[in-house]
Amino acid sequence: MICAFTGHRPGRLPWGEQEEDPRCDLLKDCLLETVRHLSDKGVNVFLCGMARGSDTLFAEAVLRLQEERPQTELWAVLPCRGQADQWTAADRRRYRRLCGACRHVILIQEAYTPQCMMRRNQWMLERCDVVVSFYDGGKGGTGWMVRQAQLARIPVISLWEIVNDPSETVNPA
């Protein structure tokens, strides 16, 4: 079985770039618990668009799970070559490290176009059995992917409410 992830970049995260924020730590814990639960249910391939922000945190959670369960596969689904070219040097190093740890790196298209991110999301949706999201309810590519998954009756596990209301518990579908 296959899981795809969708989530926000730092500009839409409640903590922005501040990964030492307790809410970011909570998201990291929730991501690991969620991918572990999905692995227990038979998911062994995790698709990630490899954007900055929550995609990066998801990829790192999958790699932590892979340490426990070597059959776990992280696949990078890149919208275009050079996705990280304009990022900071630290973010590019992190990106390269994560891509290098992936079982497969899928390149959707060579050059950037305004549609390449949506094409990447569509590619993941066409192959997944479940979506994990960190989505604030607003507009954009994350919202589009969540709505398309719902229309296709693909289960969506949302972590937004759990991280932003810690009284919630992680109870993935």
C-alpha angles and dihedrals in degrees: 000000000000133000125196125199130214127178147135132290119236094275090065098038115104089234097040109203094343102108091172088070111116090235090058089051088050091052091050090052092046092049093052092046091048096049090045090052091048090049088053087054093053103270109138103156120069119189119206130181090212097224121152116271123024094007088060092049090049092051091050091050091052091050090051089052089048089061088062097034113031092189088070112109127202114199121194112216105195120195093210143344111277095031091149099038095109096043125104117275091252092051091048091052091050090048093050091048091051095045089048090056094052121108089220134013113205118197112202096193139348103239133036117261128168088256100049096094092051090046089053091050091048091051090054093045092052090058107035133094096196138016126215113202141187097194130156096203096255134118126283141073095313091054091046091053093048092049093047091050090051091049089051090048092242109152114250121205108201119202096178096091093045094053094042094044106036091188085076118088129221107257108157118197 
